Amino acid sequence: MSKNPEKLQPRLARLNDALESGALEQARRMLNRGLAPVDVAHLLESTPPKERNVLWELIEPELQGDVLQYLGEDIQTEFLNRMDAQQLVSATEGLDVDDLADLLQRLPNTVTLEVLDSMEAQERQRLETVLSYPEDTAGGLMNTDTLTIRPEITLDVVLRYLRRHERLPDTTDSLLVVTRGDKLIGSLPINRLLVSDPSMLVREVMDTDMVTIPATMEETEVASLFERFDLISAPVVGADRHLLGRITIDDVVDVIRDDAEHQVMSMAGLDEEEDTFAPAWRTSRRRAVWLGINLITAFMAAAVIGMFEGTIQKVTALAVLMPIVASMGGIAGSQALTVLIRGIALGHVSGGNVRWLLNRELIVGALNGLLWALVVAVIAVLWFGDMTLGIIIAAAIVINLLFAAFCGTLLPVLLKRLKIDPALSGSVILTTVTDVIGFMSFLGLATYFYL
């Protein structure tokens, strides 16, 4: 983010004024000198496609890589596809290995190979190490830029070694202690290095009890570890604790932010990386799939209603009250579903405590079902003057809230075991269940009592 957020909006306003007045040279200077890369990326994401293309052409090639790393996936891919291998190498020179790996994973293999071939051997090896792991694992998230030391040297030697560097890697809070075979055996916090006797050996002051992250660990679990242990950085290891790299807090913040966006957007079947200003045809194509799925579920609920057409024709009040039963079940189920999805994301839910959660949600469903069933029953009786109708809708609400609690609790657990994202498909399945059960119980009881 901008180092001076309070000054960002006036700068963006001046830049927009320059673009609208056709003062492209002034806009070019502001983009390349007056704004941080993250602010330029924000501006690009906040601009419709035509103006966005003009802005991109005004950015100097050596700054484009810094801007690319902050863009959403859709816009990133759009700009990357316009660049050849040489342009990519020039634009991404100086980027951290993990950021460069994220960019290359958006490109066809042929272009990625061209970029790798144009790099120096050491940088290419580091990049290939990161690219060998899936993007959503610790290996794909890590940076290979680490400072390592041996356990048998003195702290004075370590200090002299550090002074030889022009700058330390970002977010360096500790030095990693390794054997000659790069096996991780400990870490030396910077604050301990600064206050300890320079004549002491590294092995005498290093930490051996530290958090290490397997390269194959999923990124959401990595974020959970950072949160649990208040980490700033953590080493990533392969087989036999072979040091591969490290993950820093800025990468974890990105994971947490992306996961939050994913949770919100998935509820509507949308991609969290979707461009706000994407063309209408692309947006409609993506949304059409989800609308089609919802249409199928709507027809399922309509089919249940159709089974009781005769009952509805004889008791027209049923048509008025039907949505209440389905809506109450949908809300109750969504509450349970959201709690469970959050619990799974935080790592709180396991096979040992699902039964307790299920019992809790069933009790909550029963209590709320009885409370609101009584309220709705009284309203129905006063409205239509029919005691039987009040009893029927009260019973249907209790039944539906119990089913909603049951499904809302077990559905995300089942989907997670099947490797299906509960945030993406859970709400659709749950809505279908509560609609079907709600209509079936309400109209079924009405048929029994009235016909």
C-alpha positions in Angstrom: 0.0 0.0 0.0 1.0 3.6 -0.3 3.3 4.9 2.4 1.2 8.0 2.5 -2.4 6.8 2.1 -3.8 10.3 2.8 -2.0 11.7 -0.2 -3.0 8.9 -2.6 -6.5 10.0 -3.5 -5.4 13.6 -4.5 -2.7 12.1 -6.7 -5.1 9.7 -8.3 -7.5 12.5 -8.9 -4.8 14.6 -10.6 -3.8 11.6 -12.7 -7.4 11.1 -13.9 -7.6 14.8 -14.7 -4.4 14.5 -16.8 -5.8 11.5 -18.7 -9.1 13.2 -19.4 -7.4 16.4 -20.6 -5.0 14.4 -22.9 -1.9 15.4 -21.0 -0.2 12.0 -21.4 3.3 13.2 -20.6 2.2 14.5 -17.3 0.3 11.2 -16.6 3.5 9.3 -17.6 5.6 11.2 -15.0 3.0 10.7 -12.3 2.8 6.9 -13.0 6.5 6.3 -13.1 7.7 8.8 -10.4 4.8 9.9 -8.3 3.0 6.6 -7.3 4.2 3.4 -5.7 3.7 0.2 -7.8 0.9 -1.0 -5.5 -1.0 2.3 -6.1 -0.5 2.1 -9.9 -1.9 -1.5 -9.7 -4.9 -0.2 -7.8 -5.5 2.5 -10.4 -5.3 0.0 -13.2 -7.9 -2.3 -11.5 -10.1 0.7 -11.0 -10.1 1.7 -14.6 -12.3 0.4 -17.5 -10.4 -1.6 -20.2 -9.8 1.2 -22.8 -8.3 3.7 -20.4 -6.4 0.8 -18.6 -4.6 -0.1 -21.8 -3.5 3.5 -22.2 -2.2 3.6 -18.7 -0.3 0.4 -19.1 1.5 1.7 -22.2 2.6 4.8 -20.2 4.3 2.6 -17.5 8.1 2.2 -18.1 9.1 -1.4 -18.9 11.4 -1.8 -16.0 8.5 -0.9 -13.6 5.9 -3.1 -15.2 7.0 -6.2 -13.3 6.6 -4.4 -9.9 3.1 -3.4 -10.9 2.2 -6.8 -12.3 2.7 -8.6 -8.9 0.0 -6.5 -7.3 -2.7 -7.0 -10.0 -5.5 -9.5 -9.8 -5.2 -12.7 -11.8 -7.5 -11.7 -14.6 -5.7 -8.5 -15.4 -2.3 -10.0 -14.8 -2.9 -12.7 -17.4 -4.3 -10.1 -19.8 -1.0 -8.0 -19.7 1.3 -11.1 -19.5 -0.1 -12.5 -22.7 0.9 -9.4 -24.6 4.6 -9.7 -23.6 7.2 -11.8 -25.2 9.9 -13.7 -23.2 12.5 -10.8 -23.4 10.0 -8.2 -22.3 9.1 -10.5 -19.3 12.7 -10.9 -18.3 13.3 -7.1 -18.5 10.0 -6.3 -16.6 10.5 -8.9 -13.8 14.2 -8.3 -13.2 14.7 -7.9 -9.4 11.4 -9.5 -8.4 11.4 -12.0 -5.5 11.5 -15.6 -6.7 8.1 -16.3 -5.3 6.5 -13.3 -7.0 8.1 -14.2 -10.3 6.9 -17.8 -10.0 3.4 -16.6 -9.5 3.6 -14.6 -12.7 5.1 -17.4 -14.8 2.4 -19.8 -13.7 -0.1 -17.7 -15.6 1.8 -18.2 -18.9 2.0 -21.1 -21.4 4.8 -23.6 -20.8 6.6 -22.5 -24.0 6.9 -18.9 -22.8 7.9 -20.0 -19.3 10.7 -22.1 -20.7 11.9 -19.2 -22.8 12.1 -17.0 -19.7 13.9 -19.7 -17.7 16.5 -20.2 -20.5 17.2 -16.4 -20.6 18.1 -16.4 -16.8 21.4 -16.9 -15.0 21.9 -20.5 -13.8 21.6 -19.8 -10.1 18.4 -17.7 -10.5 16.9 -20.3 -12.8 17.6 -23.1 -10.4 15.9 -21.2 -7.6 12.9 -20.4 -9.7 12.6 -24.0 -10.9 12.6 -25.1 -7.3 9.5 -23.0 -6.5 7.8 -23.8 -9.8 8.1 -27.6 -9.0 5.5 -27.2 -6.3 1.8 -26.4 -6.7 1.0 -22.7 -6.4 -1.2 -23.2 -3.3 1.4 -25.1 -1.2 4.3 -23.9 1.0 6.8 -24.8 -1.7 4.9 -22.6 -4.2 4.6 -19.8 -1.7 8.2 -19.7 -0.4 11.1 -17.4 -1.3 14.5 -19.0 -1.8 16.3 -15.8 -0.7 17.6 -16.9 2.7 20.6 -16.1 4.9 22.2 -19.3 6.3 25.1 -19.8 8.7 27.0 -22.7 10.2 26.7 -23.7 13.9 30.5 -23.8 14.6 31.3 -20.1 13.9 31.3 -17.3 16.4 28.7 -14.5 16.5 31.4 -12.0 15.7 32.0 -13.8 12.4 28.2 -13.7 11.7 28.1 -10.0 12.3 31.1 -9.4 9.9 29.3 -11.7 7.3 26.1 -9.6 7.6 28.0 -6.3 7.1 29.2 -7.5 3.7 25.7 -7.4 2.4 24.4 -4.1 1.0 20.9 -5.1 2.3 19.3 -8.0 4.0 16.3 -9.9 2.5 13.0 -8.3 3.4 11.4 -9.4 6.7 14.6 -11.0 8.0 14.0 -11.7 11.7 16.4 -14.6 12.1 19.3 -16.4 10.4 18.9 -20.1 9.6 21.5 -22.5 10.9 22.3 -25.4 8.6 24.9 -28.1 8.2 27.2 -28.4 5.2 24.6 -30.5 3.5 22.0 -27.7 4.0 20.1 -29.6 6.7 18.2 -27.2 9.0 19.2 -27.6 12.6 18.2 -24.3 14.2 17.7 -20.5 13.9 19.4 -17.5 15.3 17.1 -14.5 16.0 18.5 -11.2 15.0 17.7 -9.6 18.4 19.6 -12.4 20.2 22.5 -12.0 17.8 22.8 -8.2 18.7 22.7 -8.6 22.5 24.9 -11.8 22.9 28.6 -12.0 23.5 30.3 -11.9 20.1 32.8 -14.6 21.2 30.0 -17.2 21.7 29.4 -19.9 19.1 26.2 -20.0 17.0 25.3 -23.4 18.4 25.4 -22.0 21.9 22.7 -19.4 21.3 20.6 -20.7 18.4 17.0 -22.0 18.8 16.5 -25.6 18.0 12.8 -25.7 18.9 11.3 -23.7 16.0 8.3 -24.0 13.6 9.3 -25.6 10.3 6.9 -25.9 7.3 6.9 -28.9 5.0 7.0 -27.8 1.3 3.9 -29.8 0.6 1.7 -28.1 3.2 -1.3 -26.3 1.9 -1.1 -22.5 2.0 -4.2 -22.2 4.3 -2.5 -24.4 6.9 0.6 -22.2 6.5 -1.5 -19.2 7.3 -3.0 -20.9 10.3 0.5 -21.7 11.7 1.6 -18.1 11.3 -1.5 -16.9 13.1 -1.2 -19.5 15.9 2.5 -18.8 16.6 2.7 -15.1 15.7 5.4 -15.8 13.1 7.1 -13.2 11.0 8.9 -15.8 8.9 9.4 -19.5 8.9 11.7 -22.0 7.1 10.4 -24.4 4.4 12.0 -27.8 4.4 11.9 -30.9 2.2 12.8 -34.4 3.0 15.2 -34.9 6.0 14.8 -31.2 6.9 16.7 -30.1 3.9 16.3 -26.3 3.7 14.4 -25.1 0.6 13.5 -21.5 1.5 11.3 -19.4 3.8 7.9 -17.9 3.9 7.4 -14.4 5.2 4.4 -12.6 6.8 3.7 -10.5 3.7 3.0 -13.7 1.7 0.8 -15.0 4.4 -1.2 -11.8 4.5 -1.9 -12.2 0.7 -3.1 -15.8 1.4 -5.4 -14.6 4.2 -6.8 -11.8 2.0 -7.3 -14.1 -1.0 -9.0 -16.7 1.2 -11.4 -14.1 2.5 -12.2 -12.9 -1.0 -12.7 -16.5 -2.1 -15.2 -17.2 0.8 -17.3 -14.1 -0.1 -17.2 -14.5 -3.9 -17.7 -18.3 -3.9 -21.1 -17.9 -2.1 -22.3 -16.4 -5.4 -20.3 -18.8 -7.6 -17.9 -16.1 -8.7 -14.1 -16.0 -9.0 -12.4 -13.8 -6.4 -9.8 -12.8 -9.1 -12.4 -11.6 -11.5 -11.8 -8.2 -13.0 -14.3 -5.6 -11.8 -14.3 -4.1 -15.3 -14.3 -7.4 -17.3 -16.2 -7.3 -20.6 -19.9 -8.1 -20.5 -19.5 -11.3 -22.6 -16.9 -12.7 -20.3 -18.8 -11.8 -17.1 -22.1 -13.2 -18.5 -20.4 -16.5 -19.5 -19.0 -17.0 -16.0 -22.2 -16.2 -14.3 -24.4 -18.3 -16.7 -23.0 -21.6 -15.3 -24.0 -20.7 -11.7 -27.4 -19.4 -12.8 -27.9 -22.7 -14.7 -27.1 -24.7 -11.5 -29.5 -22.6 -9.5 -32.2 -23.1 -12.1 -31.9 -26.8 -11.8 -32.4 -26.6 -8.0 -35.4 -24.2 -8.5 -37.0 -26.8 -10.8 -36.5 -29.4 -8.1 -38.4 -27.3 -5.5 -41.1 -26.5 -8.1 -41.5 -30.2 -8.8 -42.2 -30.8 -5.1 -44.8 -28.0 -5.1 -46.4 -29.5 -8.3 -47.0 -32.8 -6.4 -49.4 -30.9 -4.1 -51.2 -28.8 -6.7 -54.6 -30.1 -5.7 -54.0 -29.2 -2.0 -52.9 -25.7 -2.9 -56.0 -25.2 -5.1 -58.3 -26.2 -2.2 -56.4 -24.2 0.5 -55.1 -21.0 -1.2 -53.6 -19.8 2.1 -50.9 -22.4 1.6 -49.5 -20.5 -1.4 -49.2 -17.4 0.8 -47.4 -19.1 3.7 -45.1 -21.6 1.7 -42.2 -19.1 1.3 -42.0 -18.5 5.1 -41.2 -22.2 5.8 -38.5 -22.4 3.1 -37.0 -19.0 4.0 -36.7 -19.9 7.7 -35.0 -23.2 6.9 -32.7 -21.5 4.4 -31.5 -18.8 7.0 -31.1 -21.4 9.8 -29.1 -23.7 7.5 -26.9 -20.9 6.3 -26.0 -19.9 9.8 -24.9 -23.4 10.7 -23.1 -23.8 7.3 -21.2 -20.5 7.8 -20.1 -21.5 11.3 -18.8 -24.9 10.1 -17.0 -23.4 7.0 -15.3 -20.9 9.2 -14.3 -23.6 11.7 -12.9 -25.8 9.0 -10.9 -22.8 7.6 -9.4 -22.1 11.0 -8.7 -25.8 11.6 -11.1 -26.1 14.6 -13.2 -28.8 13.1 -12.0 -32.4 13.2 -13.5 -35.9 13.2 -13.5 -35.9 17.0 -15.7 -32.9 17.6 -18.2 -33.0 14.7 -20.6 -35.0 16.8 -20.6 -32.3 19.5 -21.2 -29.6 16.9 -24.0 -31.6 15.3 -25.7 -32.0 18.7 -25.3 -28.3 19.5 -26.8 -27.2 16.1 -29.7 -29.6 16.5 -30.5 -28.2 19.9 -30.3 -24.7 18.6 -32.5 -25.7 15.6 -35.1 -27.2 17.9 -35.1 -24.2 20.3 -35.4 -21.6 17.5 -37.8 -23.8 15.7 -40.2 -24.0 18.6 -39.9 -20.2 19.3 -40.6 -19.0 15.8 -43.0 -21.8 15.0 -45.2 -20.4 17.8 -44.9 -16.9 16.5 -45.7 -17.8 12.9 -48.6 -20.1 14.0 -50.2 -17.3 16.0 -49.9 -14.9 13.0 -51.3 -17.5 10.6 -54.3 -18.2 12.9 -55.1 -14.5 13.3 -54.6 -13.9 9.6 -56.7 -16.8 8.2 -58.8 -17.8 11.2 -57.7 -21.4 10.8 -56.2 -23.2 13.9 -55.3 -26.3 11.8 -53.3 -24.1 9.4 -51.4 -22.7 12.4 -50.5 -26.1 13.7 -49.4 -27.3 10.2 -47.0 -24.4 9.6 -45.6 -24.6 13.1 -44.8 -28.3 12.7 -43.3 -27.7 9.2 -41.0 -24.9 10.6 -39.7 -27.1 13.4 -39.0 -30.0 10.9 -37.3 -27.7 8.4 -35.1 -26.0 11.0 -34.0 -29.4 12.3 -33.1 -30.6 8.8 -31.4 -27.3 8.2 -29.2 -27.7 11.3 -28.4 -31.3 10.3 -27.4 -30.5 6.7 -25.7 -27.2 7.6 -23.4 -29.0 10.0 -22.6 -32.2 8.1 -22.6 -30.9 4.5 -19.3 -28.9 4.7 -17.5 -31.7 6.5 -18.6 -34.2 3.8 -17.7 -31.8 0.9 -14.3 -31.2 2.5 -13.6 -35.0 2.6 -14.6 -35.2 -1.0 -12.1 -32.5 -1.9 -14.9 -30.1 -2.9 -14.9 -26.5 -1.7 -17.8 -26.1 0.8 -17.9 -22.3 0.2 -18.5 -22.8 -3.5 -21.2 -25.5 -3.5 -22.5 -25.8 0.1 -25.0 -23.0 -0.1 -26.6 -24.2 -3.3 -27.0 -27.8 -2.0 -28.3 -26.5 1.4 -30.8 -24.2 -0.2 -32.1 -27.0 -2.3 -32.5 -29.3 0.7 -34.3 -26.7 2.9 -36.6 -25.7 0.1 -37.5 -29.3 -0.7 -37.9 -30.4 2.9 -39.8 -27.2 3.8 -42.3 -27.5 0.9 -42.6 -31.3 1.4 -43.3 -31.1 5.1 -45.7 -28.1 4.9 -47.7 -29.3 1.9 -47.5 -32.9 3.0 -49.0 -32.1 6.4 -51.7 -29.9 4.7 -52.6 -32.8 2.4 -53.0 -35.1 5.4 -55.2 -32.8 7.4 -57.3 -31.2 4.6 -57.8 -33.9 2.1 
